[in-house]
């Protein structure tokens, strides 16, 4: 009970602070100091799962402020902290609550089957490379499953590297060449969407009666 309450209030406090003070946090982040780096990591960790501002915009800001290599590293560390936090909170704090809400959903069972049969590849794509599913959904689903945390961590890390690198690159170009920045991001979306339709065609055949609002429901319940 205490772990559940601690996890819940800690998460709510973090989201509330970022939501209310996001402008102040962005001003501090733009300073480019060591304090900025620490706040940037925490900011990305929260934004990656709770889009107080769009994730691609937050990562792009890191690229514009810190440059390609440092910006990529900061964002990558932040994302991994975020996915692990949601994974462990789901597994040890919110498991019963979320399980009751999603266990009978055909959509959830469909994705859960993919994760169970080939955990590393599924997490690699859905938890990183392919920006199709919200990170909150994939991290929560893995937390509910029997996937080992080490597999989840490694697959998420490898999958997030290209995504974060591309978005950071777009952010680096944005101040001087907005067209190039937009082209990089749109190109990545187009390529990954094409990959997803080719690799996971069955996941896009949604049967009638499926609860299409399952991901929104998870977001509301976690919040």
N, C-alpha and C positions, 0 to 999 in steps of 0.2 A: 504493500500500500504506500509506504513512504517513498519508495523508488518511483512509483507511478506519479505521485504528487510532485516530487522533485523534478522529474522529467517534464511533466506538463507545465508547471509554473516557470521552469527555466526556459522552455521553448516560447511560451507566451510572452515572457519578459523580453527576450531577445527580439522577437518580431515587433513588439510594441515600441521598443526603443528605436529600432531602425525605421519603423513607419513614421514615428513622430519627429525624429531627428535626422531624417535622411539628407536634408539639405545641408545641415551642419556637418554631417559625416562626409558628404561629398566635398565640402570645402576643405576639410582636414586632409582628406585623401589627395586632393590636388596639390598639397604642399610637397609631396614626394619625400617626406622624412621617414625615419624608422617607425614612428608612431603611425604614420600614414600606411605603411606596409602592413602592420599588424591589424589595423582597422579595415584595410582593404580585404585581407584574408577572411576576416569575420563577416564582412559585408557580402562578399561573394558566396560564402557558405550559406547565408540566409537567403539571399536573392536567388540562388540556384534552385531552391525548392519552393520559395514563397515569393512570387514575382511582384515585389513592391515596386520595382522598376523592371523592365524587360531584361532578361538574362544577357542577351546579346549586347544590349546597350551598356550594362554594367561591366562586362568583360572588355568591350571596346574602349571604355573609359580607362581601364587599366593599361591597355596598349598605348593609348594616346598620352598618358601621364608617365608611365614607367618604361616605355619602349617595348620592343618585341620579346626579347628573352626574359627580362624581369617581369614584364606584364603577364606573359604566359605562365611563368612559374608561380606568381602570386595567385592568379586565377585558378590554376590547377590545384594548388594546395587548398584553396578555399572550397572548391567544388568537392574534393575528396573528403574534407572535414565534414561538409554538409551531407554527403551521401551516407557516410558512416554514422553520423549523428542520427539521421532519420532511420537508418537500418536498425541500430541498436535500440532506439526509442520504441520503434514498432515491435521489435522482438521481445523486449523486456518491460515495456511500460504500457503500450497501447494495443498489444496483441489481441486481448479478449474483445475490446471495443470494436476494433476494425474487423476482426474475423466475423463477428455477428452481422456486420453490415454488408460484407462482400462475399461471404462463402457461397451464397446461392446464386451469384451472378454468373450467367453463361460467359460473359466477356472475361471476367476475372479467371474463370476456370480455363478458358482457352489460352490465355497468356501464361497461367500457372503451369499448364502442360508443357509449353515450350521451355519455360525456365527449368522445369524438372528434368526434361529429357536431355537437354544440353545447356547446363547452367552457364558455363563460361562464355560460350558463343552468344547466347541470348542476352546476357548482361552486357557483353562487349558492344553489341549493336544497340539494344534498346536503352542501355544505361549510359551510352556515350556517343558512339559514332552517328547514329540515326536520331535526329531531333524530332521523333514522332510522338513519343509518350512523355508526359511530364515527369521530371525526375522524382517528384514526390510519389507518383504512382509506382515507378519501377523500384525505388528504394523500399517503399512500404511493402510491396508484393514480395520482394526478396526477404524482407524481415519476417513476413508471415510464413514463408516457405522453410524448407529444411536446408537451404543453400548455406554452406559454410561461409563464415565471414571472410576468411582468407581468399576464397574463390571470388566472392563479391568484390572485395577490395582490389584484387589484381585485375579482374575484368573491367571494373569501373575505371581504374587508372589508365589502362591501355586504351580503352574506348574514348576517354575524355581528352586524351592528348591531341589527336587531330582536330577535334571540334574546338577546343580552347585555343589551339594554335591559329586556326583559320580565323576565328572571331577576333582574336587579339591582333592579327595582321590587318584585318579590316579596320580596326580601331586606330592602328598606327597610321594608316593612309588617310583616315577621315579628315584630319585638320587641313591637309594640303591637297587631297584629291578625293573628293566625295564620290565621284563616279566610280573610281577604282575600288573604293571601299565597299560601295553598294554591290558592285559586280562580283567581288570576292565572296561576299556573304550569300547573295542570291545564287551564285554558281554552286556553292557548297550545299545549299538547300536542295537545289535541283538534282545534283549528283546523288546525295544521300536518299532522297525520295525515290529516285530511280532504282537504287540498290535495294531499298526496302521492299518495293513491289516485286522485284525479281527474286529476292531471297526468301521472303515470307508472304507469298501470295495468299495463302489460306487465312492469314490474320485479317485480311481486308474483306473477307466474305462473311459479313455479319448476318446471322440468321434473324428472321422476324421475331419480335418479342424480346430481343436482347436489350438489356438496360444500357442505353448509350450514355447515360449520365453518371456512370459509376465513378469516373475520375473526378468529376465535380463534387460528388458526394464525399469522396475521401478527403478532398481539399477542405470542404466545409467542416467535416468532423475533426480533422487535425487542428484546424484553426480554432 
